[in-house]
Amino acid sequence: MVLDNVLDENRHVNNVAYVQWMQDAAIAHATSVGGTAVTQAVGATRVARSHHIVYLRPAFAGDRLRLLT
């Protein structure tokens, strides 16, 4: 559920929150399939080289969002 602490001055979800949520989802997915352990075992790390977001409509406090990888 979207909490007030991720809202911007327009009272909708700040763009930075979406990027954080994408990173959190990607890490959780990688961890769940063993990718994080393999990456760490070889001394590597993941990085985002780019991202592109198309905002179809704003999200507001109280909204429920589903993140998928």
Buried (B, 14 or more C-beta within 10 A) or exposed (E): EBEEEBBEEEEBBBEEBBEEBBEEBBBEBBEEEEBBEEBEEEEEEEEEEEEEEEEEEEBEBEEEEEEEE
